Amino acid sequence: MCGLVANENVIECPYFGDVYIDIPFDENDPQYLIVQDYLENSDGTMRDKQVYFCYLPLEVAMKNAHHDEPGFWEKWAEEL
């Protein structure tokens, strides 16, 4: 498991290039295997040493769902 969940009240770190891929962690899922094969060598090591392949459970990812509501960031900026 990995990933930081953004907190609009605290500046913790800059964007590190995280990319969310909406595929369940399931080693029997053909779509998951395509991503895994692209990112990992057959022995499980990463093809690119600067890339991490990890998962973020949906319930953790949903902690930021309110950030996607229309006008959220505009209202946030007004209250600074």
C-alpha positions, -999 to 999 in steps of 0.1 A, spaced: 0 0 0 12 35 -7 2 70 -15 -5 102 4 -40 115 8 -42 152 1 -52 174 30 -64 209 19 -55 223 53 -18 213 53 9 215 27 28 183 32 48 177 0 48 186 -37 33 165 -64 56 136 -72 41 124 -105 16 100 -90 -7 84 -115 -39 67 -105 -49 37 -127 -84 25 -120 -78 -13 -120 -85 -35 -91 -55 -53 -74 -63 -87 -87 -36 -109 -102 -62 -129 -121 -76 -97 -139 -63 -95 -175 -62 -56 -173 -42 -57 -140 -17 -82 -156 -12 -58 -186 -2 -30 -162 19 -53 -140 38 -67 -170 44 -32 -183 58 -20 -150 75 -51 -136 101 -76 -147 91 -113 -145 109 -116 -112 88 -88 -96 115 -61 -97 105 -28 -114 116 -21 -150 123 15 -141 140 19 -107 123 54 -103 88 39 -105 68 23 -77 39 1 -84 15 0 -54 -21 1 -45 -44 24 -26 -76 9 -13 -108 25 -25 -119 35 10 -86 55 14 -88 70 -21 -123 82 -14 -112 104 14 -105 130 -13 -137 125 -33 -151 159 -21 -122 176 -39 -139 166 -72 -172 184 -64 -179 213 -87 -166 246 -72 -147 229 -43 -113 245 -50 -128 279 -59 -146 280 -25 -114 267 -8 -94 296 -23 -120 322 -13 -117 310 23 -79 314 25 
